[in-house]
């Protein structure tokens, strides 16, 4: 276990084009202090925080080794949002990410029920047997989304990606009710993986990987009586589930422009009830909660905020109050925490940056709300 952690840490470190942070600096960055007293978004501190994560993951994240590509996405795509992608070696990053792709032996393998996307880490990537067969193919929809997001961030030429192997095999994961499993060997099915599938198809510019009408029907079945969406039909409305539902519909082209102005919507969702549910999630402290009667949490400033942006309802957000809340979660060392006064982590840091991008913080790249990453249309390189 210790040997594996050391090896994977070295591999992460090799991605950096600059020297690693000193041991003393790494220790200081995770001391007992946390939130910043600053009234401003501390961009340079956030860049330094992500640079440290890019160079060497701290030891407490060893338990997240299985999600290494996801952590890489948060660090590298976060630097992109901050306008600091010059801190990474793009060629090294793209080569590293591509090394995680599961590859079929031949075209016939694409219909063997397995998914040929990207593994999440070395620990889930096993070598083929003597006959070239992947006996343990652990490629995952979420890892594939993160891999493509990273490749898009470093401006990798998607013409070099074997789209057919990803998309044809991805259809093996869609269920009869329209939902998706994340991995061919069996797992839960819910809106998270419909979203991953839709984002993958959108980024690859090819919708042959899913039955959009079936996926749409599953999504509509997840809207609750209060207007939000649960992760599965009949479950409690949740900020993350609501984002996955609305962003998927947007990516698939089922949400009209300026939908709030329409008296009758062709999207089949109750837009006014959804808008009301989203706006009720902004709490008295200015932050957003993921569910009713829950505390405000940094990440929901994105999950709910992005839904409102897609619906053209972000204008109803109390942006000053939201900004004040987010700044209470900003660490003096860079990064964001889940709640005020706690230590920063990569997940909440990334979604803190996306939230500030939605707030149009100067110096940050604009955000594509439905993809949850830098708006490549605006930057002119979504090809």
Secondary structure as GFF3:
##gff-version 3
##sequence-region A 1 383
A	DSSP	alpha_helix	2	14	.	.	.	ID=ss1
A	DSSP	alpha_helix	23	29	.	.	.	ID=ss2
A	DSSP	alpha_helix	43	55	.	.	.	ID=ss3
A	DSSP	three_ten_helix	59	67	.	.	.	ID=ss4
A	DSSP	alpha_helix	68	81	.	.	.	ID=ss5
A	DSSP	three_ten_helix	85	87	.	.	.	ID=ss6
A	DSSP	alpha_helix	90	98	.	.	.	ID=ss7
A	DSSP	three_ten_helix	107	111	.	.	.	ID=ss8
A	DSSP	three_ten_helix	122	124	.	.	.	ID=ss9
A	DSSP	alpha_helix	141	153	.	.	.	ID=ss10
A	DSSP	three_ten_helix	158	160	.	.	.	ID=ss11
A	DSSP	alpha_helix	163	170	.	.	.	ID=ss12
A	DSSP	three_ten_helix	171	173	.	.	.	ID=ss13
A	DSSP	alpha_helix	191	204	.	.	.	ID=ss14
A	DSSP	alpha_helix	212	221	.	.	.	ID=ss15
A	DSSP	alpha_helix	239	251	.	.	.	ID=ss16
A	DSSP	three_ten_helix	259	261	.	.	.	ID=ss17
A	DSSP	alpha_helix	271	280	.	.	.	ID=ss18
A	DSSP	alpha_helix	300	310	.	.	.	ID=ss19
A	DSSP	three_ten_helix	314	316	.	.	.	ID=ss20
A	DSSP	alpha_helix	319	328	.	.	.	ID=ss21
A	DSSP	alpha_helix	346	358	.	.	.	ID=ss22
A	DSSP	beta_strand	367	368	.	.	.	ID=ss23
A	DSSP	beta_strand	373	374	.	.	.	ID=ss24
A	DSSP	alpha_helix	376	379	.	.	.	ID=ss25
###
